[in-house]
Amino acid sequence: MIKQDIVHHVIERTGLPRTKAEAAVDTVFEGLKEALTAGERIELRGFGVFSVRARKTGIGRNPRTGTEVNITPGKAVRFKPGKELHALGNGASPES
């Protein structure tokens, strides 16, 4: 699914014109980006949690050459699925 698919779903379910639906989806994504940039946790009940965590420094290997590569410390966005989304991945119905 791409962003335009989400816009299309918003149009179908709300009847909004395309320009307003695109603006709504863009606004939501911008809000999510701003919150993650600020290091905030985003919890979407029934869907999951986005959080920013520190990434450890270390030594990795280039798979092609086998040479060691330094991995710099940084931050990474992590996603933990909620119960309903996790149940879908296991083949169970969302109600169980």
Residue, then its C-alpha position, 0 to 999 in steps of 0.5 A: m500500500i502506498k500513500q495514494d492508496i490511503v488517500h483513495h480510502v479516505i475519499e471512498r469512506t468520507g466523500l471528501p474531494r481529493t485535494k482535501a483528502e490529500a491534505a488530511v493524509d499529509t497533515v497526519f503524516e507530518g504530525l507523526k514525523e514531527a512527533l518522532t523527530a521530537g523523540e515522542r512515542i506515538e501510540l495508535r490503539g489497536f494498531g501499534v506503537f512507534s518509538v525512537r530508540a538509541r541505536k548502539t555503536g558497534i562493529g559490523r561486517n560488509p557482507r560482500t568483502g567481509t571487512e569490518v565496518n564501524i556502526t555509528p551510534g544514532k537513533a532508529v524508529r521502532f514499531k511494535p504492533g498492537k494486539e489486534l494487528h499482531a493477531l492478524g499476522n498470526g492468522a487469527s481474527p481481530e476479535s480474538 
